[in-house]
Amino acid sequence: MSPERRDRSVHGHGASLQVDESRIVEEAWNAVASRYKAYWSPRLRPYLERAVAAFHPAPPGPIAVPGCGPGEEVLLLLENFPDRSVIALDISIEMVALLKKDLRERGIGSVVATVGAAENLSAFVRQAAGVLSCFTLDLLPNPLAALTDWSRCLRAGGSIVILFWPRPRTGTPTARIQAAIQAKTGQGKLLWEARALEALPLFGLRLVRDERVQFEVPCETPQEYFQAMMDAGPLQMVARKFGADLLKECMKSWLVNHGLRRKGSTWTDLPEARLWLIERTDEELSH
Ligand SMILES: C[S@@+](CC[C@H](N)C(=O)[O-])C[C@H]1O[C@@H](n2cnc3c(N)ncnc32)[C@H](O)[C@@H]1O
């Protein structure tokens, strides 16, 4: 069996399990929303700036932002496209509330921020000029299904920018965290990138740019870093699924050999994100 298939097999759930999983996802992101905004949003801002800089939707029309979180990239988008309307979606009501608060405080009326599943974006927007997705596609149970749906949202000539965490290179702090979790839970990360690239033409899409983006992400201590992934980030889902105690065991084994680099009295990671610029090619494609 190929490693890709083997890794995917841990995601093979029945329908009712999927419902439970999506509830866990929603509750986990609700629980961490304000801490995500406080801890991760400033650290990830350089990545989001890079994604927004790569985004130049050619046709007129709205811009869709699935998995917008607290909405850092939405505010950045508005700086570049003050005349466009934006439809921002997140599965977490608390994340949407954070974005709405910012929009209200800034008197911005051109954004519709609403609770919704990224996989179902086309139910919220059609004839969009573009889709911008940051750090969400790799979290979805079926990234290819989401991509198909996003292609349906676009008008001819529209484009999609996707920023995501790819499979980390061996030896990096993230790879070591994933290995520690997989060793204790059997839960592996879904491998989907190669299949998604192969499938793009079937969705009327074409890859225009594929680049790796790295910035320093600082933390006071390695323990703080792991704890922030758990209390303020994506490991909250793992904690809810397998129990906080088990995740703390994972943290302990990761701390023995974490791979973070020392920087003065603090520590730093240099996580590698991947950025795809994709264009809608087929004007005749009808959905
Ligand atoms: C890592 S955060 C990224 C937030 C923001 N885009 C950023 O880059 O800072 C992932 C976000 O995806 C949202 N999310 C997870 N699954 C989702 C789904 N199926 N549909 C919509 N949003 C989802 C979470 O609620 C969370 O806000």
The ligand as an SDF file (V2000), in Angstrom:
LIG
                    3D

 27 29  0  0  0  0  0  0  0  0999 V2000
   -5.7410   27.8920   11.2250 C   0  0  0  0  0  0  0  0  0  0  0  0
   -7.2270   28.8150   11.2680 S   0  0  0  0  0  0  0  0  0  0  0  0
   -6.9200   29.9970    9.9590 C   0  0  0  0  0  0  0  0  0  0  0  0
   -7.6640   31.2840   10.1690 C   0  0  0  0  0  0  0  0  0  0  0  0
   -7.2740   32.4100    9.2170 C   0  0  0  0  0  0  0  0  0  0  0  0
   -7.6190   32.0920    7.8540 N   0  0  0  0  0  0  0  0  0  0  0  0
   -5.7860   32.6710    9.3360 C   0  0  0  0  0  0  0  0  0  0  0  0
   -5.0460   32.3670    8.3930 O   0  0  0  0  0  0  0  0  0  0  0  0
   -5.3650   33.1780   10.3780 O   0  0  0  0  0  0  0  0  0  0  0  0
   -8.3630   27.7120   10.4950 C   0  0  0  0  0  0  0  0  0  0  0  0
   -9.7660   28.2610   10.4360 C   0  0  0  0  0  0  0  0  0  0  0  0
  -10.5330   27.3900    9.6290 O   0  0  0  0  0  0  0  0  0  0  0  0
  -11.7930   27.2580   10.2140 C   0  0  0  0  0  0  0  0  0  0  0  0
  -12.3760   26.0090    9.7140 N   0  0  0  0  0  0  0  0  0  0  0  0
  -12.0380   24.7340   10.0050 C   0  0  0  0  0  0  0  0  0  0  0  0
  -12.7970   23.8740    9.3120 N   0  0  0  0  0  0  0  0  0  0  0  0
  -13.6390   24.6290    8.5710 C   0  0  0  0  0  0  0  0  0  0  0  0
  -14.6530   24.3260    7.6290 C   0  0  0  0  0  0  0  0  0  0  0  0
  -14.9620   23.0790    7.3170 N   0  0  0  0  0  0  0  0  0  0  0  0
  -15.2920   25.3420    7.0330 N   0  0  0  0  0  0  0  0  0  0  0  0
  -15.0070   26.6340    7.3370 C   0  0  0  0  0  0  0  0  0  0  0  0
  -14.0600   26.9790    8.2320 N   0  0  0  0  0  0  0  0  0  0  0  0
  -13.3740   25.9960    8.8270 C   0  0  0  0  0  0  0  0  0  0  0  0
  -11.5520   27.2920   11.7000 C   0  0  0  0  0  0  0  0  0  0  0  0
  -12.7070   27.6300   12.4150 O   0  0  0  0  0  0  0  0  0  0  0  0
  -10.4460   28.3460   11.7830 C   0  0  0  0  0  0  0  0  0  0  0  0
  -10.9880   29.6230   11.9550 O   0  0  0  0  0  0  0  0  0  0  0  0
  1  2  1  0
  2  3  1  0
  2 10  1  0
  3  4  1  0
  4  5  1  0
  5  6  1  0
  5  7  1  0
  7  8  2  0
  7  9  1  0
 10 11  1  0
 11 12  1  0
 11 26  1  0
 12 13  1  0
 13 14  1  0
 13 24  1  0
 14 15  1  0
 14 23  1  0
 15 16  2  0
 16 17  1  0
 17 18  1  0
 17 23  2  0
 18 19  1  0
 18 20  2  0
 20 21  1  0
 21 22  2  0
 22 23  1  0
 24 25  1  0
 24 26  1  0
 26 27  1  0
M  CHG  2   2   1   9  -1
M  END
$$$$
